[in-house]
Amino acid sequence: MTALATALHGGWLSISSGRLGFARYYTYLGLITGLSILYYFGTSDYGGSATQAQLFLWGGVGAGAGLLGSLALAAIQPARADSKVAKMFLPWLDGAVLMLLLTGVWILMSPGAAAVSYEDQSLLFSPKVVTAMYVFYFLSGILYITYLFAPESVVGRMGTSTAWVAVYLGGSALLLRWYESYMIDPEIGHAPVSNLFEVFVLLFAIASIVYLCLERRFNARALGSFVMPMICGGIFFAIWLQGGGHGEIKPLVPALQSYWMKIHVPLNFVGYGAFGVACGAGLLYLFREKLERGGSKARLLSAMPTLEQTDDLIYYAVIIGYPAFTLATILGAAWAAEAWGGYWSWDPKETWALIVWLVYGAFLHVRISHGWRGRPLALWAVAGFVVTLFCFVGVNMYLSGLHSYGSL
Amino acid sequence: MNAAVFKLKPLFDRLGAMNLAIVILIVLAIASMIGTVLKQSQEMSGYYEQFGALWFWVINVLGLFDMYHAWWFTGLLVFLTMSLSVCLWRNSPGMIKEILAKHSVINERALKRIQHRQHWQLNLAVADGVEKSKELLKDWTLNVQEHKGRTFIRADKGRYNKTSYIFVHASILIILIGGLVGVQYGFRGNLAVPEGGVGDTISFLKGGASATHQLPFEVRCNDFFIDFYASGMPKEFRSNLTIIDDGKEVLTQDIIVNEPLEYKGVRLYQASFGDAGSDLKLKFYHLDGSGRIEDVPAKVYGTLGDGSGLNIEVTDLKVFNVENFAEEGQAKEFIDIGPAVEYVLRGPGLTPVMVKAFSQPFINTVDDRNMGHFFMISFSGQERDYQSFPIGFDLTSPEEWALFNAFRNNLALPIQPGKTDQDHNFDAFAAALDEVYGDDKPDNIPELGTRIQQATMTLRDVPWPFLVLLDDFDQHYYTGLQATNDPGMNTVWIGSTILVIGLCFMFYMPHRRLWLVFSPADKGAEVTFAGVCNRGHMGFDQEFSRLRASFTQVLDIDQEGQHKEVTS
């Protein structure tokens, strides 16, 4: 298995670097450009096969132009093919393509429009994919915890792979749900970020991606032993939501019928997810510190990053989340300015977003300007996430306001 | 003059101190929480009821009922602004100086303090080493200087990172200024315009009291529509508005939620809607045995009295009432049960009772059976206590109404001697049947009997002498518009853009500085390689290790000297 993995990895590297990667990158860019042009300037009254033809035409021309252009460029200036930008974005684009392909597979497997209706959603396929995602998250959580006790064995890598599988299941389940919402009724169709259940699935995926990136970059697998169980805890809440009928596809209330929803909500969850990972890192710090204080020489310690490294991990997670959260809040304000008549209304959700922003802003101040390190910041990261969770779920449960469509 | 400056100096220092900034951030965060827990800008009487006299006074003095506009909250923001300004004023010049400083020379002591450091003996001449290093660091901004026989290479990445400090903090100032301009020179308020009506005055809350503002034009609402999904959820609220400026119709446009219209810098938003006093035709079914049905014209929000002290205040008209009639876990079944009128009954010695009266009888979904009219009634007058109140027969059917009245009248007659209650009941119903139907009796007598019987039992407990049903209506909506003008908004967007770019710059492009200090030695040269990064050590650890590895390959290193000095 290891040999196969190595071979696969080697194969992957060879098609990801050099001209092949460069050409693929520009093919994607061309495809995206072509489809964007169609989206913004095309008329919407083709319908059916004509729309498909348009999609193929614009997407194909864009992708072809990207491919040929990049190949030509690589031939003329071979040095250009070693593009850093391409290398940086290629894994994300490849991942997105894989996610779309997976969604396509689900669409082929799902029972089709005749079997489901708004009134009866019991045969929808996306909840099944979500359930599979739950299973993989639980598996991953168990594997990551086992990893702490057996850092050299294969369980760690298995934990990482199952986490990636869960991410792909979650992401594709959401894309499938998007498709299904249109399948039920084009009038109802909307991006799957409109209620608590949907955003929970999104949160799991984003938090995992943030974590997995940190893991890959800093080889910090022990962090997963804290992040994945946190996600598993969240899953219980998601299951409870489904039990209460919140898992159903519902049409959008007028306030949510805006393109801003697609931008504002996911970006917010980059913030929430990253702050969750920071909390996990904080817990890891506190845990290791406790072990060290007790004079433990446990093997556990060898599996974990040092206190100093963990402290850095907290910081990295926060700086991934903070700009995203700032931008998300600002875009939320822009949406509010368009929908409610003012960019800021001191609505409970807005106010709590501000509180979260202030809490992490203060965190960054004490760390950067005052040189605080270690335990207080670990505690801060944990407390900050409690505040974040209240902003995310608590406000909807306990306070009323303009964001009440996310209520329970 | 000097003395005054001397006194102000400590204050000035304190204002710009970071500690203070953190305290303000935390205090602001905690203060903001209060306003989310305590509902803001509600009716004062409601607060009084909720908190009692003493607490009401305390909370009111602190301005907590509208705390985001209270003097102390504004004061906090002003304090934050001042602190930010002083902080910028004090720190910016030094930072800019530091950014512009290009000297490459670093003294031995400073070099020793650097954590990421490596010392090598090279089998190369200084000049070769410098050349190769420059080649390797071609992505970096390089600055080479010779000083006292040694060659210093300084390489920078993210040199301007420190400007992000200035950008981020200045951007928050800009946002605050934009906000202030909006509060001072803008307005934001609501106006309700009935269909066909014209409005030009918005109202809003200012310091707990209501205030108004005249718009520079008039708005006419030509039409208001609501579109529903099959499940009864609202799908779209749409107002067709005409702007009348100086008596001339200048603009006619539809607005929906998320798509406001803009005229003369004022934006008009679809914010709410309601009934503008629709015309109703109500039917009073008198329960005094006379069988009298009275047509009464009414208006939503109007009050009807009959002189006896009992009065009815009509509160709302709901034309669509979609309910899900499926069992839990089954496929949903949405049915519109028809228009309803809502009213409150008040009378001497009577708790106000809230009633929703549906104008159509309820038809059983399984067998299409007419289950008769029903009401939703809250005897406590609380929204949460509504309960279903089925009458049992169809009030709009003249026969059933007549049968009910005849039965009730017969039942009220004295019981003939020797007869049981049950007999009396039966006789009364039989007589009523004869009275109403004569020889042409319907097929469903037993079922009809049960329903009429049930209605009699139910209505016996009703403490008012009539039933009120909605007969016909002519609905008029008003559209609830929000009108805003915010001259500070673009400033806020500019500040926001700078903020986000500044944050990304601040965090993702840390300032990394490398030094290579070459000095000639017996065999060739000695070089110290050192690097610092202003934030994010783990990332720099990796970058430094990579560079060190590259140098090891490129520079001809004397193996003896390689591990002389180990990095920490």
Interface residues (C-beta under 8 A of the other chain):
Chain A: S117 Y118 E119 D120 S122 E187 I188 R217 F218 K250 P251 V253 P254 A255 Q257 S258 W260 E308 Q309 D312 L313 Y315 Y316 I319 Y322 P323 T326 L327 I330 A333 A334 A337 E338 A339 W340 G341 G342 Y343 W344 W346 P348 T351 W352 L354 I355 L358 V359 G361 A362 H365 V366 I368 S369 H370 V395 L399 S400 G401
Chain B: M18 N19 A21 I22 L25 I26 L28 A29 S32 M33 G35 T36 V37 K39 Q40 Y68 G179 R188 Y229 A230 S231 M233 P234 K235 E236 F237 I256 V257 N258 E259 P260 R267 Y269 Q270 A271 A326 A331 K332 E333 F334 Q482 A483 T484 D486 M489 V492 W493 S496 L499 V500 L503 C504 F507 Y508 R535 G536 H537 M538 G539 Q542
